[in-house]
Amino acid sequence: MPAGPAPAAVSPPATPKGQAAAAGRRGREGQEAIARQICLRMLTAAPRTRAELAAALRRRGVPDDAAEAVLGRFSEVRLIDDAAFAAAWVESRHHGRGLARRALAAELRHRGVPGEDITAAIGALPPQQEVATARSLVERRLASTRGQPLNARIRRLTGLLARKGYSPAIAYRVVREALEQEGLDPAAAGIDLDDPPEAEADGPIAAW
C-alpha cells in the first residue's frame, strides 16, 4: 500500500518560562507603540520638552521603562531637543510678548527644561536687547497714561515691566528716561527713580 502523508511535525510545548518571556515582549512592544503614538501626536500639535512628554506618558499609564525607551530614541533622532526648544522659546516670547530673561527662565523651568539649556538660551539674549525691549514697551504704553497723576503713571509703567519679568533696576531707569523725555522730573516731585541698590535689584518694585 502507498505510504500516507508524513505526519506534520509537532513543536514541543513552550515552557512556562518561554511563554512568560514572549508575553512580556509583546507587552513591552505594545506599550512602546502606545508611547510613540502619544508623543508623535503631541509633537505634531506643538513642540514639547522631554519632561512634558514624560508627564503625558505617565498620565496615560505608560510604564517608565517603555516611556524612557521611546523618549531616548526620540532624543537621538532630535524629535525631542530641549536646547532647541529653549532657544526658540526665548526668541518667540521675548520678541512676541516682550518678556524679560527672568520671566523666560521661569517659564522654561516650569516646562522641565534642564538648567544648562535654560542658561544657554537666556545667555543668547543680550542685556542691551532686554533694555531696548523694555523701552519699547514703555513707549507704547506712555501715551495712555498722560493726564494721570505722576505717581499713578509711574506705578502703571513700572508695573507693566514687573509683570513682564524686568528687574526694578531696569524698570526704574527706563521709566525715568521716558518721563524725562517728556520734560518731567520725578525727583523734583519727590519720587526717587534712581537705580535701586544692588541688594534690591531683583526685589519687588516699590509703590508710590
Rosetta blueprint (number, residue, H / E / L):
1 M L
2 P L
3 A L
4 G L
5 P L
6 A L
7 P L
8 A L
9 A L
10 V L
11 S L
12 P L
13 P L
14 A L
15 T L
16 P H
17 K H
18 G H
19 Q H
20 A H
21 A H
22 A H
23 A H
24 G H
25 R H
26 R H
27 G H
28 R H
29 E H
30 G H
31 Q H
32 E H
33 A H
34 I H
35 A H
36 R H
37 Q H
38 I H
39 C H
40 L H
41 R H
42 M H
43 L H
44 T H
45 A H
46 A L
47 P L
48 R L
49 T L
50 R H
51 A H
52 E H
53 L H
54 A H
55 A H
56 A H
57 L H
58 R H
59 R H
60 R L
61 G L
62 V L
63 P L
64 D H
65 D H
66 A H
67 A H
68 E H
69 A H
70 V H
71 L H
72 G H
73 R H
74 F H
75 S H
76 E H
77 V L
78 R L
79 L L
80 I L
81 D L
82 D H
83 A H
84 A H
85 F H
86 A H
87 A H
88 A H
89 W H
90 V H
91 E H
92 S H
93 R H
94 H H
95 H H
96 G H
97 R H
98 G L
99 L L
100 A L
101 R H
102 R H
103 A H
104 L H
105 A H
106 A H
107 E H
108 L H
109 R H
110 H H
111 R L
112 G L
113 V L
114 P L
115 G H
116 E H
117 D H
118 I H
119 T H
120 A H
121 A H
122 I H
123 G H
124 A L
125 L L
126 P L
127 P H
128 Q H
129 Q H
130 E H
131 V H
132 A H
133 T H
134 A H
135 R H
136 S H
137 L H
138 V H
139 E H
140 R H
141 R H
142 L H
143 A H
144 S H
145 T H
146 R L
147 G L
148 Q L
149 P L
150 L H
151 N H
152 A H
153 R H
154 I H
155 R H
156 R H
157 L H
158 T H
159 G H
160 L H
161 L H
162 A H
163 R H
164 K L
165 G L
166 Y L
167 S L
168 P H
169 A H
170 I H
171 A H
172 Y H
173 R H
174 V H
175 V H
176 R H
177 E H
178 A H
179 L H
180 E H
181 Q H
182 E L
183 G L
184 L L
185 D L
186 P H
187 A H
188 A H
189 A H
190 G L
191 I L
192 D L
193 L L
194 D L
195 D L
196 P L
197 P L
198 E H
199 A H
200 E H
201 A L
202 D L
203 G L
204 P L
205 I L
206 A L
207 A L
208 W L
